[in-house]
Amino acid sequence: MTWLTLVADLRGRTVYSVTEGMVWGFRPQADDLAANDFARRLYGYRSLLARKAERAGDGSVRLRTKAWSFYLDATTGEPITELLNPYTQAMVSCPPLSGPASTVTYGGAAPTATAPELTSRRIGDHVWLGVDRVSRFKPSDTTWFKLEADFTTYVVQAADFARTGADHLPSTWSHSLTAEWQTWMRMHGQPGHILFNGAGATLLGAQAIDPGLRRAVDRFYPGGLAEVLAWR
C-alpha cells in the first residue's frame, strides 16, 4: 500500500501529481566530440496526473487515473506541438498526450495490476523511496521494440513515513528516464539516447495546479479537468 499512499489518498480525495523537467540528447563519446555536441538540451516536459483511490470490502484498492503530458520549448517553457530537430534540421511534430481515464485494481481477490516494488533508505529526517522500471515494448506506431529505464525517487518526512495507517504520504520526487530517441524525432537507429531529468510534487486540490498548466489542459483538452472534478 505504500506506493498507493504516495500517489493517491486512500480516503478518496483526488490527488494531482505534477512532474516537470528537461529532456537532454546525448551522442556517444568520442575523442573529437565537443561538450555541447555530447549533451544538448532538447525540449522540456510537464505532466499532470489525477488519481482517485477507492477502497473495497475485500481489501482491494480501485485506482482511477487521468493523465496529460506536454512538451515544452526549452527556453520559454511554453507548450509546443512541433520542434526543429537540432540533429537532423527537420521540423517534427510533438503533440501533447492524453487519453481516457483508466481504472485498475490493486490487491484483493481479482487484482488487475501489481503495485511497483519500492526501495527505501533514510537520510536525516527524510525517507527516500525508489521505483525502478526497465521496459521492453513495441508501440503501435513502430516496427521495432523500444527499451527504456524509468527511475522515480520519492522523498517523504520520516515522521510521516513512521505513522501507521496513513492514507496519504505527502512527497516530492525526482524523475529520470533514459531511452532511444523518441519516435517522433525520426532518428531510430542513429547513435545516442535521450534523458528525461525532472522533479515533481503532489497537490491536494485542483486549485493548486499552476495556471499555465491548467491553460495548457484547457487549450488542448477542453473539459478534461472538469471531467476529473466531477469524479465521485
C-alpha positions as CSV (number, residue, x, y, z in Angstrom):
1,M,0.0,0.0,0.0
2,T,3.0,2.4,0.4
3,W,3.1,3.3,-3.3
4,L,-0.6,3.9,-3.3
5,T,-0.3,6.3,-0.4
6,L,2.4,8.2,-2.3
7,V,0.4,8.7,-5.5
8,A,-3.2,8.7,-4.1
9,D,-5.3,9.2,-1.0
10,L,-7.0,6.1,0.4
11,R,-9.7,8.3,1.8
12,G,-10.9,9.0,-1.7
13,R,-9.7,12.6,-2.3
14,T,-8.4,13.2,-5.8
15,V,-4.6,13.7,-5.8
16,Y,-2.8,15.6,-8.5
17,S,0.8,14.8,-9.4
18,V,2.8,17.3,-11.4
19,T,6.2,16.5,-12.9
20,E,8.3,18.9,-14.9
21,G,11.8,18.8,-16.3
22,M,14.1,18.9,-19.3
23,V,14.9,16.3,-22.0
24,W,18.6,16.0,-23.0
25,G,20.1,14.4,-26.0
26,F,23.4,12.5,-25.8
27,R,25.8,11.4,-28.5
28,P,28.3,8.5,-27.9
29,Q,31.5,9.8,-26.5
30,A,34.4,10.2,-28.9
31,D,37.9,11.8,-28.7
32,D,36.9,14.7,-31.1
33,L,33.4,15.3,-29.7
34,A,32.7,18.8,-28.3
35,A,30.9,19.1,-24.9
36,N,27.9,20.8,-26.4
37,D,27.5,18.1,-29.1
38,F,27.8,15.4,-26.4
39,A,25.0,16.7,-24.3
40,R,22.3,19.0,-25.6
41,R,19.1,20.4,-24.1
42,L,16.3,19.5,-26.5
43,Y,12.9,20.3,-25.0
44,G,11.1,20.4,-21.7
45,Y,8.3,18.2,-20.5
46,R,5.5,18.6,-18.0
47,S,2.9,16.0,-16.9
48,L,-0.3,16.2,-14.8
49,L,-1.8,13.0,-13.3
50,A,-5.1,13.0,-11.4
51,R,-5.7,9.9,-9.3
52,K,-8.6,8.8,-7.1
53,A,-8.4,5.7,-5.0
54,E,-11.5,3.8,-3.7
55,R,-11.2,1.0,-1.1
56,A,-13.3,-2.1,-1.5
57,G,-14.6,-4.5,1.1
58,D,-12.2,-7.3,0.1
59,G,-9.2,-5.1,0.9
60,S,-8.5,-4.1,-2.7
61,V,-8.0,-0.5,-3.9
62,R,-9.5,0.7,-7.2
63,L,-7.4,3.4,-8.7
64,R,-8.8,5.8,-11.4
65,T,-6.2,7.8,-13.3
66,K,-6.3,10.6,-15.9
67,A,-3.1,12.0,-17.4
68,W,-1.9,14.8,-19.6
69,S,1.7,15.3,-20.9
70,F,3.1,18.3,-22.8
71,Y,6.4,19.0,-24.5
72,L,7.8,22.5,-23.8
73,D,10.1,24.9,-25.5
74,A,13.5,24.5,-23.9
75,T,13.9,28.3,-23.4
76,T,10.4,29.7,-22.7
77,G,8.8,26.7,-21.0
78,E,5.7,27.1,-23.2
79,P,3.9,24.0,-24.6
80,I,4.9,23.2,-28.2
81,T,3.4,20.9,-30.9
82,E,6.4,20.9,-33.2
83,L,10.2,21.1,-32.9
84,L,13.1,21.8,-35.1
85,N,15.2,18.7,-34.5
86,P,18.8,20.1,-34.0
87,Y,20.3,16.8,-35.1
88,T,18.5,16.5,-38.5
89,Q,17.3,20.1,-39.0
90,A,13.9,18.7,-39.8
91,M,10.7,20.1,-38.3
92,V,9.0,17.3,-36.4
93,S,5.6,17.0,-34.7
94,C,5.5,16.5,-31.0
95,P,1.8,16.8,-29.9
96,P,0.7,16.6,-26.3
97,L,-0.5,13.3,-25.0
98,S,-3.7,12.3,-23.1
99,G,-6.4,9.7,-23.3
100,P,-9.4,8.3,-21.5
101,A,-9.3,7.8,-17.7
102,S,-8.2,4.3,-16.8
103,T,-9.1,2.2,-13.8
104,V,-7.0,-0.7,-12.3
105,T,-7.4,-2.7,-9.1
106,Y,-4.6,-3.5,-6.6
107,G,-4.9,-6.3,-4.2
108,G,-8.0,-8.3,-3.2
109,A,-9.3,-11.4,-4.9
110,A,-9.1,-10.2,-8.5
111,P,-6.3,-7.6,-9.0
112,T,-5.6,-6.2,-12.4
113,A,-2.3,-4.6,-11.6
114,T,0.6,-5.0,-9.2
115,A,2.0,-2.0,-7.3
116,P,5.7,-1.4,-8.1
117,E,8.3,-2.5,-5.6
118,L,10.0,0.2,-3.5
119,T,13.5,0.6,-2.3
120,S,13.9,2.7,0.8
121,R,16.6,4.4,2.8
122,R,16.6,7.1,5.4
123,I,18.8,10.2,5.2
124,G,18.4,12.6,8.2
125,D,14.8,13.5,8.7
126,H,13.7,12.1,5.4
127,V,12.9,8.7,3.8
128,W,13.8,8.1,0.2
129,L,11.6,5.6,-1.7
130,G,12.6,4.5,-5.1
131,V,10.7,2.9,-8.0
132,D,12.9,1.4,-10.8
133,R,11.3,0.2,-14.1
134,V,13.1,-1.2,-17.1
135,S,10.7,-1.9,-20.0
136,R,10.9,-3.5,-23.4
137,F,7.9,-2.9,-25.6
138,K,6.7,-2.3,-29.2
139,P,4.4,0.7,-29.6
140,S,1.7,0.6,-32.2
141,D,3.5,3.2,-34.4
142,T,6.8,1.3,-34.7
143,T,8.0,-1.9,-36.2
144,W,10.8,-2.3,-33.6
145,F,11.0,-2.9,-29.9
146,K,11.9,0.0,-27.6
147,L,13.8,-0.1,-24.4
148,E,13.6,2.5,-21.6
149,A,14.7,2.7,-18.0
150,D,12.5,4.9,-15.7
151,F,13.5,5.9,-12.2
152,T,11.5,7.9,-9.7
153,T,12.6,8.6,-6.1
154,Y,10.0,9.9,-3.7
155,V,11.1,11.9,-0.6
156,V,8.9,12.0,2.5
157,Q,9.3,13.2,6.0
158,A,10.5,10.4,8.3
159,A,7.8,11.3,10.8
160,D,5.1,11.0,8.1
161,F,6.5,7.7,7.0
162,A,6.5,6.3,10.5
163,R,2.8,6.9,11.0
164,T,0.8,3.7,10.9
165,G,-2.3,3.6,8.8
166,A,-1.5,6.7,6.8
167,D,-4.0,7.3,3.9
168,H,-1.6,9.7,2.1
169,L,2.1,10.4,2.3
170,P,3.0,14.0,1.1
171,S,6.0,13.8,-1.1
172,T,8.2,15.4,-3.6
173,W,10.2,13.4,-6.1
174,S,13.0,13.3,-8.7
175,H,12.5,11.6,-12.1
176,S,14.8,10.3,-14.7
177,L,14.2,8.2,-17.8
178,T,16.7,7.1,-20.4
179,A,15.7,5.7,-23.8
180,E,16.4,5.8,-27.5
181,W,15.4,8.9,-29.5
182,Q,11.7,9.4,-29.3
183,T,9.9,8.0,-32.3
184,W,8.7,11.4,-33.5
185,M,12.3,12.6,-33.7
186,R,12.7,10.3,-36.7
187,M,16.1,9.1,-35.6
188,H,15.6,5.4,-35.0
189,G,18.9,3.6,-35.3
190,Q,21.1,6.7,-35.0
191,P,23.7,6.5,-32.2
192,G,22.8,8.2,-29.0
193,H,19.9,8.4,-26.5
194,I,17.7,10.9,-24.6
195,L,17.5,11.5,-20.8
196,F,14.4,12.9,-19.1
197,N,15.5,14.8,-15.9
198,G,12.8,16.3,-13.8
199,A,11.1,16.7,-10.4
200,G,7.6,16.8,-9.0
201,A,5.2,17.0,-6.2
202,T,1.6,16.0,-5.2
203,L,-1.1,18.6,-4.9
204,L,-4.3,18.1,-2.8
205,G,-6.7,20.1,-4.9
206,A,-7.1,21.3,-8.5
207,Q,-6.8,24.9,-7.2
208,A,-3.1,24.3,-6.5
209,I,-2.3,23.4,-10.2
210,D,-0.1,26.1,-11.9
211,P,-2.3,28.4,-14.0
212,G,0.0,27.8,-17.0
213,L,-0.6,24.1,-16.8
214,R,-4.3,24.5,-16.4
215,R,-4.4,26.7,-19.5
216,A,-2.5,24.0,-21.5
217,V,-5.0,21.3,-20.4
218,D,-7.9,23.6,-21.3
219,R,-6.3,24.6,-24.7
220,F,-5.6,21.1,-25.9
221,Y,-8.1,19.0,-24.0
222,P,-11.2,21.2,-23.2
223,G,-13.3,19.8,-20.4
224,G,-10.5,17.5,-19.2
225,L,-10.2,18.9,-15.8
226,A,-14.0,19.3,-15.5
227,E,-14.3,15.6,-16.0
228,V,-11.9,14.9,-13.1
229,L,-13.6,17.4,-10.8
230,A,-16.8,15.6,-11.4
231,W,-15.4,12.2,-10.2
232,R,-17.5,10.7,-7.4
